[in-house]
Amino acid sequence: MNIDWKNLPFGYMPTDYNVRCYFRNGQWGELEITSDEYIPVHMAATGLHYGQESFEGMKAYMGKDGKIRLFRWQENARRMQRSATGIKLAVVPEELFHRAITTAVRLNKRFIPPYGTGAALYIRPLLFGTGAEVGVKPAREYLFLVFVTPVGPYFKEGFKPVEMLVCHDFDRAAPLGTGHIKVGGNYAASLVSLEKGHEKGYASVIYLDAMEKKYIDECGPANFFGIKGNTYITPDSHTILPSITNMSLQELALHLGMKVEKRPVPLEEIGEFDEVGACGTAAVITSIRRIVDEQNGKSYEYCRDGNPGPISVKLYQKLTAIQYGDEPDPFGWIEIVD
Ligand SMILES: Cc1ncc(COP(=O)(O)O)c(C=O)c1O
């Protein structure tokens, strides 16, 4: 196997196996292991027509000690349960979720990037309605599938600060809609605006609250945070996906003696932050050096020396050290996969 671990993109690469489990007649069946990358799907499946689909994203990390670590998988399992409840999918029990991800990781061990490469094994649980329906209603059959693929960091620039564009003309989620759960429709709704941002040279776009367009929601597929003095500030909004990375950074910030504020963050406040960043599983922290608000003719600069701010660096280092097992985990976030 000839993989250039240090230059992996954040993309799909085939691995040896994926695992699947069907929900039929009101219950989950046996976990199946397959090498097939394709799924036979009925043409009237609700996942295809009505967006009855949810997914998760998490990683397995190879430590210096040769041990494989999972990070807070229970939070992903619970988030998928909330997604399932939110769009009427069959709910995957935590035990099945755990068995599926650990089986997929163990069977594809040779694809876990070596320690020190900055890469990791991305785990993608997927759940969707496979049952055929023509009217708009939940399916009676579901597939829960887990595949894995080795990935490098999501933002190609890595920890190099990036530029982001405030998005005024699109919403990824409606005020009482599905922004708080991880369902495909939210991502479909974000594609045009993200692409527009990319075409203009921005790493991502910053969505505002859909109701008033006054508050910051999130940064494409990542949460937003700002640092002001000794305080970590992150938006509180129903249309934001609760990021497990963000939750962890908040706990780390408290642990490091900082204050944490989770509250609505008005767009006008972005000029007051010392550091700003996006956070998520894919890149952990993406430091932002410039936010451009074309509509209001404003531009905000951070990282004036070209480097990420010191608090972002400290939080990033602390979190990745726990994930790769370089530092002890006082929070009980890590599970070793034997
Ligand atoms: C819309 C959105 N926000 C935030 C995140 C970051 O969440 P997490 O830290 O759990 O990866 C993701 C990625 O899952 C996302 O898709």
The ligand as a Gaussian input file, in Angstrom:
#p B3LYP/6-31G(d) Opt

LIG

0 1
 C      -22.777000      22.443000      10.098000
 C      -21.682000      21.955000      10.976000
 N      -21.312000      22.687000      12.031000
 C      -20.334000      22.277000      12.866000
 C      -19.664000      21.095000      12.677000
 C      -18.590000      20.664000      13.613000
 O      -19.062000      19.645000      14.447000
 P      -18.066000      18.605000      15.111000
 O      -17.138000      19.367000      15.973000
 O      -18.947000      17.707000      15.912000
 O      -17.370000      17.924000      14.003000
 C      -20.012000      20.292000      11.584000
 C      -19.339000      19.013000      11.364000
 O      -19.848000      18.005000      11.771000
 C      -21.045000      20.719000      10.724000
 O      -21.389000      19.979000       9.672000

